[in-house]
């Protein structure tokens, strides 16, 4: 009796967790390969199809399950999988080293960046097909819930102009929040699952050296196009803001990884990295753009290559 209750509680928790983050797919994928993750994705989609209909199943596949399968395929070390936590037999040598794995991690970052912009666009179109209907949906959502919550929090009623200003701000920032939330959830799931799989001895081989990440050479052009899209009329500018935010976040993460790689071997490394992070906190948006510009310019500067040569004792380029 007690055992059945515990199993039921555990199953309920897992079910609730799967509805938000596909963590089990990542754990299974890192432990047993992308084929296992794909099988889990399809079974989850079939369950949602029978329980909630094709829209829920399609959203699950597009937003969570298929990205999880692709990310596992790109990130998972290229060694022989362990079939159980007790299998401690020697693994096959990795096909590629940590630097090559780091390059694959750059592909993951690029994929998550582009999908983050797509999620923002889908979120906007889910609320309205044009600017007026989108703005109306935002205003209705604020009037029904968020405004009253703010009034309870501040202890005073929001005036008409205050509600209009809040609606305008939310209209502009909603795609950014949607994109960054999805990106954060996806990357957090992937790396948490990798830690769990390693702790269970299901993951082995060369883990990516994230300081060696690189985005596709065309990504800076896509970033520029997203920034230019901010000036489009109607919903084009709103959607462009979502893509621009996702692109900025991706380049900031790349810039931080590059900073870690470029400072290897320097005695002042800790001081430089602390200064970088403090600068971002103090400068805010400007700091993010500076780090993103560094990510775009680093291949021309060659700082990471100089760091690699220092470690090999060849001196700077």
Secondary structure, 3 states (H helix, E strand, C coil): CHHHHHHHHHHHHHHHHHCCCCHHHHHHHHHHCHHHHHHHHHHHHHHHHHHHCHHHHHHHHHHHHHHHHHHHHHHCCCCCCCCCCCCCCCCCCCCCCHHHHHHHHHHHHHHHHHHHHHHHHHHHHHHCCCHHHHHHHHHHHHHHHHHHHHHHHHCCCCCHHHHHHHHHHHHHHHHHHHHHHHHHHHHHHHHHHHHHHHHCCCCCCCCCCHHHCCCCCCHHHHHHHHHHHCCCCCHHHHHHHHHHHHHHHHHHHHHHHHHHHHCCCCCCHHHHHHHHHHHHHHHCHHHHHHHHHHHHHHHHHCHHHHHHHHHCCCCCC
